[in-house]
Amino acid sequence: MTEPAAANNGRVPRASLRVLLLGGHGRLGSAIAARLGPLSRAPADGRVELSAPTRRELALDPTAPAEAATHWFARWRPDVVVNCIALTDVDRCEREPALATQLNAALPAALARAAAVNGARLIHFSTDYVFDGALRRPYREDDAPNPLSVYGATKLDGDHAIADAGCRHWIFRISWLYGAPRRNVSAMLLERAGADRKIRLANDRLGVPNPVQLVAREVADCIAREAANAGLDALPPSGLYHLSARGATSWHDFGVAFVREAIRAGQLAAAQAPHLEGFAENALARPAKRPLYSALDPSRYEQAFGRTMPGWEQAIALAL
């Protein structure tokens, strides 16, 4: 008679991996939730049990992040926490630095401490705005950060706090997100309002546009590995990784390429395509200063996770 363990190649079947998705109804969080859905219907060995509570269910008091993290771990008992909560309005961060500190630094710190106590993994998202843009090649993880804004500084503080907490973690730096159904550049470009419509896009900053669908795909793959792992397979080490498509472009040139691909894919009629105009964004009197160059190099991520990231133009297809 065959032993049950032998039928599973010597591995003991594990319970579902409990994943708590914080901010699961936002731009990135909703894309991750959509990707994790099929994993909840996977075979028992490797299945994900997803909790994506609403804002009301979370009842987050930004002034009490430690209490919030303790409550969330007690209620949902997660094995993995995916944190998509952040104050990402760069100019608002300048106007409300205390709130930016609470959401971008204190909350990740509290989550990391709770994850360490409970033996959970924290997946967190950082930003290209930790860099000042002076380096004119794609930034690597070991390049020295020098944020120009409250947003960049508070996100960097969150990165350091997670690393110091000693929990299992993957911090993914991401940049220039688009691809959500509303309130982002791709949704604006796909509006069917006639060829006389003009859209102004910055042409003085260079970075990497990333569709939320690409980031969500990669995060779902990471979680699938965690769910299938019963202690016998090596997982990529805890640390900071640049999760990004390759290359660099301006928002204006991205818009031109996106419209071209949308027409080719039948998502937008040529007669309804907007007229795109470039402008120098850093000449505007805005509260927060943006780095003029912030492309991220994904080589370390590719090597550690065994993935190959597309160029930014190839990645457009994921958003269409």
N, C-alpha and C positions, 0 to 999 in steps of 0.2 A: 504494500500500500504506500502510495507516494505521500511524503510529508507535505503539509500545506506550504511550508516555507520554500521547499524545493520547486514547487510550481511557480514561484515568483522569483526564481533565480537566487534563492537564499535571502531575499529581502522580506522584511515583515511589512504587510500591508499597513498603510498609515491612514489616519482619518483625514478628512478634507482639511485643506489649508485655509484657515480663517483670515480673510483679507478685509481690513477696514480702510475704505477709501474716503478720505477727508476732502471736502470740496468737490465731491463727485458730480455736482450739477453745474459746474463752471465750464469754461472753454476747454481746458485740458482734461479735467476730471470726467466730463461726460464722454469724451472720446475714449478714455481709459476704461470706463464702465462698459462701453459698448464692446470693447475688445475682450474684456474679461468674462462677458456673458457666456460664450461658448465653453469656457473652462469650467463653469459651474455645472455643465452637462457632460463633462468628461468622465471616463471610467473612474471607479472609486479611488484607485491608486493614482493620484495626480489631480483630483478634483479640487476646485476652489469654491469656498463658501464666501460669497461677497456680501458685505454690508456697506451701503453707500447712503448714510443718513442725511436727511435734509438739514438745512440751517436750524430749523425749529427743533429738530431732534438733538442736534449738537448743543444748542443753547450756549454758544461760546461767549464768555465774557472776556474780552481781550485783556482786561486788567488782571485776570486770574488764570494764566495759562497752565500752571501746575495743577490746579484743581480740575480744570477741564481735562487735561491728559489723564489724570488719575481716574476720573469718572468714566471716560471713554474706554480705558483698558478694562475697568471693572465690568462695564456693561457688555462690551462686545468681545472681550477676551481674544484679541487678534494675535495671529502668528506673524502677520506682516501688516504694517501701516504704510499706506501710500498718501503722502501729505501734499495736497494741491491747494492748501489754504495759504494765501499770501496777499499782501497789498502790493499789486503790480502797477497801479497808476503812478508812473514815475513822478509826475508833477505834484500829485496829491501827497506823496511821501515827503516832498520838500515842505509842503504846507502843514503836514501833520506828522512830524518826526516821531512823536511819542507812540502814535498808533502804528507807524511803520516798524518801530522797534519791537512792539508787542507781538505783531503778527509775523514779521520776517525773521526775528531773532529769538525772542523769549519763548514763543510757542514751539518752534523746532527744538529748542533746548529742552523744554519740558517733555516733549514727545520722546526725545532721545533718552532722557533719564528714565522715563517710564518704560521704554523699550528695553533698556539695559536690565532693569529690575525684573521684567517679565520674560526675558529671553526672546524677545521679538526682533524682527528686522524692520528698520525704517528706510523707506524709499522717499527721498526728498528731492526737490528741484531748485537749482540755483540759477544764476543768470550770467550772461556775457558782460553785464554792466559792472561787474567787479573789476574790469580792466579799464585803463584810461585811454586806450586806442593809440598809444605812441608806437607800439610794435607793429610793423607792417608785414607780418606773416601770421598765419593762423595761430592763435594762442593755444599753448599746451597747459596741462594741469600744473606743471612745475614753474610756470611763468609767474612772476610776482604780481599780485593784484594791486590796484591803486584806484579804487572807485572814485568817480567824480560827483556822485549824487548820494543823497540819503538812501535811496532805494538800493543802490549798489553796496553801500556800506553796511546796511542792515542785513541784506542777504548774505554778505560775506561773514558777518558776525554769526548768523545762523549756521553757516557751513562749519565754522570753527567750533561752535558749541556742540554740534552733533559729533564731530570727530573726537572731542574731548570727553564725551559722555561714556564712551566705551561700548556702545551697543553695536550690534551687527547693522551695517548700513551701506546703502548705495546712494551717493549724492550725484545727481545728474545735472550738469550745467546745460542749459538749453538757451536758444536765442530766437528772436523774431518769429513768434508763433502766428500761424494763420490757419485757415481751413475750417473754422467753426461755422455753424449756420448763420450767425449774426455777430455784429459788432467787431468785425475785423476786416482787414484789407481785401481778402479774397471775396467775402460776401458783398462788399461794396463794388468790386470789379464785375461781379456777375449780375448786378442789377440791370434789368432790361428797361432802360429809360430813354433810348434813342442816341444816335451818334453825336448829337450836339451837346451831350453831357460831358463836362470836363472834370477830371480828377487830378489834383496836384499831389505828387509823391516826391519825397525827398531824394535828391540825387547826390548829396554831399557826404553821406555816411555809407560805409561798406560793412556788411555782415552776412550772416547766413539765414535766409528764410527757411523755416521748418514747419511743415504741416503738422497739426496736432495728431493727425492719423499716423504719421511716422513715429512720433514719440510714443504714442499709445501702443503701437505694434511692438516696439522694442520693450516697453515696460511689461506688456503682457507676456512676452517671451521670457523675460527675467522671472516673472512670477510662476510661469509654467515650469521652469527649471526648479524653482524652490518647491513647488507642489509635488513634483516627481521625485525629489531628493529625499531619501530615507537615511541619510548619514553616510552613504557609501560613495557618492559621487562628489567630486570637487566642484564647488561653486566659486565664481569670481570673488576675489577678496574684497572686504569692506574698503571703501575709499571714495574718492572723488573722480568722476569721469565726465568727459565732454561728449554728450549725446547730441550729435548734430549731423546734418547732411554736409557734404563737402563743397568747397569753393567759397566764393564771396561775390557779392553784388550789391547794388543799391536798391532801395525800395522802388525807384522809378524803373530800373531795368528789370527788376522782378515783375513789376506790373505789366510791362510790355510782353515778357515771356509768358506770363500767366494768361493774359488775354489771348495770345496766339494759340496756346494749348487748349484753352477753353473752346475756342472756335473750332479747332481741329477735332475736339472730342464731342462736338455737338451740344455743348453746354451753353453756348452763347452764339447768337447770330452776328455775323460781321456787321450788319447794318445797325445793330444795337450796342456795338462795342463802344466804350467811352473813349474820349480823346484824353491822352495822358500828358501832363505837363510836369516837368521837373522844377524843383526849387531848392534853395539852400536852407535846410531846416535849422542849422546852428546859427543862422543869422537872426532867427526869431528871438524875441525876448521871452523865453520860457523859463519857468522856475528851476527846472533841473537841466544840468548839462549832460549831453549824451556823448559817448566815445565815438570818434570819427571812424574807427576801425575796430571791429570786435568779432571777427570770424574765429570760430573754434575748430581746433584740430581733433577729430574723433579717433585718432590712431590708437590711443591707449584703450579706449572703449572697445574698438574692433578686436584688438589683440586679446583682451581679457575675456570678452564675451563671445568670441568667435563669430562676429558679425561683419558684414560689409555694408557700409553706409553709402547711399546713392549721392550723386551730385545734386545740388539744389534744383536744377532744372528737371532732372529725372523725378525728383520727389513731388513735383507739381501734380503728377498723375494720381497720387494718393489722395489729394484733396478734391479731385474731380470725379 
